[in-house]
Amino acid sequence: MIDTLKHWIHNLDLAAIAIYTIAVQLLAIVAAIEAILKTRTAQGALAWSLSLMLMPTVMLPLYWIFGRRKFRGYAKARRISKSCVHIPRRALHAQVPEHTEAYQRVLERLAQMPYTRGNAVDLLINGIDIFAALFAAIDSAKNYILLEYYIVRDDDIGGQLRDKLIAKAQQGVTVYFLYDEVGSFKLGRHYINSLRAGGVDIRSFHTTKGRRNRLQLNFRNHRKIVVVDGEIGMLGGSNIGDEYLDKHPILTPWRDTSLLIRGPAVHALQLTFVEDWYWACEQVPELNWHIPAEGAGAIDALVIPTGPADHMETCLLLFQQLTQVAKKRLWIVSPYFVPDPSIINALQLAALRGVDVRILLPEKPDKRMVWLSSFASLDEVQETGVKVYRYQAGFLHQKVWLVDNECALIGTANLDNRSFRLNFEIGVIANDSDFATQVETMLERDFSRSRLLPRGEVAKRGILFRLAVRCSYLLAPIL
């Protein structure tokens, strides 16, 4: 009897294993078909489908977490929040410059926002200036403060920010604070609870909100936005952390750039924050939407939010458009360089047109695999005359484009698949020759602290390095 029972249990175990194996394989086949049908790039579809078929047990849960290409639910939340702020959108359109170039109208359609005139835009170079401007803006607040960051750390600068926000909340200023739950996964409950106890309304962006998003950790809100009283705005590459003040044990000094904005473009920043806030908590805060008749400056500016809820690949199209319209100069700064083939081709064509194309990348990596991936395209673009530089004086984290002598883009988006398709990003394009000259001066200083890569440098490296580069590049679409 006992032997019979053991034999029955053994057969039952084998049957369970067989059923489990067949079920996993069938689910992997379904997922592979879905990846082929829905993944936006051929490289991504190939990488997912092959890995799902070869390693279904390992790759199936990874696909459920990282494989989706669209952020579900946000588009509906965006429509609802827009319906609540239709009056300021009309006011923004009243600030449109009288004459715009054809490429600017294309950018407006991508942004789903208009260019606005009468803006003042100031460069903030590196952490000391960035946080000084941030704290000065907070100190000046009379009615409300909006903050949105990808990374918030409970360190020295994070503690200073917390104390200032609590102090303003106790003065009667309304503070709305939004952070990304993945980027700020190390942020402790004590920090969040102390802000809430001090009167600050702090929320996570909540990428896993909704039944269909619970396993989805691949989308991130990578935006960095500050708005004070609807009059002062900030955005750029800097998060909240001591590393931005040159306190990183390895990557110091930290090179970054942000913008301080006054004028109607601040309301476009504010609109973007409202959409993100509504997704997080389904509330539209009461804000100042009055745009003064007289602008704060003389700069035409366009705010461009991009993300995985867009109908088009807005971020990718933005970079393609800027590359295609360049006539004399195209200077690009990014910490990560894993572009799509379409971007590579556009850069090659720009160089062949005689455009001064320069790409500035960090020498020191903070993400080893992404850094290795960047080498895969360097020889290809250099062959057509694109100059590639590696920054030597610490870690380079800024995201800046300078096109010809009047167009500059500063924002949060990198040149990689994550920014193209998976992250919520934001940037500001300023069309002004004087401001472009300021950006030129800043970047010339950065180039002077960099080394120009000779052509064929990757080919001269050892076989193991080149193999690591190619393997990293193959995984780039699903990083």
Protein Blocks (a to p, Z undefined) as FASTA:
>chain_A
ZZmmmmmmmmmmmmmmmmmmmmmmmmmmmmmmmmmmmmmbfklmmmmmmmmmmmmmlmmm
mmmmmmpcbdghjlmmmmmmmmmmmmmmmmmmmmpcfbdcfklmmmmmmnopacdehiac
dddehjklmmmmmmmmmmmpmkbccdddfbdcddfklmmmmmmmmmmmmnopacdddddf
klmmmpcfklmmmmmmnopacddeklmgcjklmmmmkbccfbdcddehhlaccddjbdcd
fklnopafklpccdddddddedjklmmmmmmmmmmmmmmnopacdddfbdcfbdfblcdc
ddddddfkbfbdfklmmmmmmmmmpmkbccdddfbdcddfklmmmmmmmmmnopacdddd
dfbdfblklmmmmmmmmmmmmmnopacdddfebcafbdcddehjlbccddfbdcdfklmm
mpccdddddddfklmmmmmmmmmmmmmmcccddehklmmpcfklmmmmmmmmmmmmmZZ
